Amino acid sequence: MDIEYEYSGHCELPLPWNRTLWKIKSDVEKKTGFEYNFVLLNFYESGQAKIGAHKDDEPSLDQSVDFATLSFGACRDMIFSKKGCKSVRQALEAGFLLLMHDQKEWTHAIPPQPCVKEPRISLTFRRVWSSLQQSLDEMERDYSIPLCKRLRRD
């Protein structure tokens, strides 16, 4: 199926899963109980690299499936914020698997940490709607006739 992931004005087209990523994906699915069809790899050269506060609320993401982020390399902090709640700081150590839900409510960020000199890689597993599924959902929303009903010919 045609899968594209759009965020912040970027459109990411997936590469085929290699053997190592397929094994990691399988292990993550066993731990989380969710099935994923997309992984986003982020590389942080050092503690100077950062990601600003954002929500992963793009329409192409299946919000019923929790995101799973697996960390490798240097430990970095992630800050979670929600309106009306106190911010939470979570250290993401090598091998740490973070399960995130409620992405429309919470923002998260990786702030700069200049004391960190080593690189970090994160693999974030998601379920992304295929363009076919998105089209079907739009059709069902735009038309009052449910797609599963058959039309009778008289």
N, C-alpha and C positions, 0 to 999 in steps of 0.2 A: 504494500500500500504506500501511497504518497504521504510521507511525513515531513513536515517542516516545523521548525520551532522559531517563532518570532518574538523578539524582546528588544526593547530600547532601540528600535529602528533597525535592528540586525535580523537577518533571516539565516538560520543555520540549517543546512541540509546534512543529514546524517551520512557518515561513512559506514561501511559494513562492520559488524562486530568482529573483532579478532578473537582468537582463542582465549587470551588472558582476560579481556573484558567480559567475554561471555561467561567465564568461570566466576569472576567477581560478581557479575549481575545475578547469576544463579544463587550464589551464596547470600547476597543481599536480599533477594526475593524470599529465600527460606527463612531468614531472620525476621523480615518485616511482614510477610504474608501478602504482599502486594506484587503484581506483575508490572514490569517496566518495559518500555519500548524505546527509550531515549536516555542517553547519559551525556551530561555536559561536563567537560573537563575544564577546570580553571587552574592556571599556573600562576603562582605568586613567587616572583624571583627572590624576594626578601620581605622584611617587615615594612618596607616602604610601600609595597603594593597593597591596594585596598579596594574595597567595593563599598560604595555609599549605601545608605539606608534605602531599601526598596521592598516592594511586595512582588511576589511571583504570582500575579493574578491575570496573566495573559489568557485570552479566550481559547488559545490552542492547548492549554493544559487541562487535564482531567483533574478537577479539584477534589474528586472523591477518593483519589489515590494519594496517600501521603508521600512527600518527597523524602528520599534517603540520601544523605551526604556522607561519603566516606572520605576520611582525611589521611593523607600520607605526608611524611616529612615534618617540617617544623610545626610546633604548636602555635596556633593563632587563636585569638578570641573572636567570637561572634556575639554581637549585641542584638537582642530582640526587644522590640518596643511595640506597645499597643496603647492606643488612646485610653487614658484613664487608669493605666497600670504602670507600675514601676518597671523600668528597664531591667532586663536580665542579661548577664554576661556569662557565656559558656566557653570554656577552653576546649578547643578542638585538637586533641593530641593525635599523633600518628596511630592509625588503627581505629579511631573513634568513629562510630556510626551514629549519626544524628538523624532522627526521624522528625520531619516537620509537617504539621497540618495547620489548617486555618490560615492559609496563605493570603486570603483576602482581608484578614483582620490584623495580622502581625507584619511589621517590617523587620528586616534583619540587615546587618551590615558587618563587614570585616574592617575595623578601623586600622590605621597605620600603627605599627609597633616597631619603631626604629631600632630597638635593641635586638630584634630578631634578624639574624644574618643569613640563615639557611632558607632554602626554597620550600614551598609547600604546594602540594597538588590536592585538589578536591575533585571527587567524582560525584555529581549529583544526578541521581536516577529519578526519572519522571515518566509519567504516562502522558504522551502527547496525542491529541486527536489527529487522525489522518485527515487529509483534505476531503476525502470521500465522506468520512463520518461527519465532519463539520458541515458539508453540503446537505447531508441528510437531516441533520439537526435543524439547519436553517429552513429547509423545506417543511419539516414538521411544524416548526414554530410559525411559519408564514401562512400555512394553509390549515383550515379547520378540519379537513378530512384526515383522520389518522392514517399514516402510511401503511399500517398493517391490514387495513380493511380492503377487501376485494370489491371491485365494482361489478355489479350484475349487469349482464347484457340481456335485455328483453327483446 
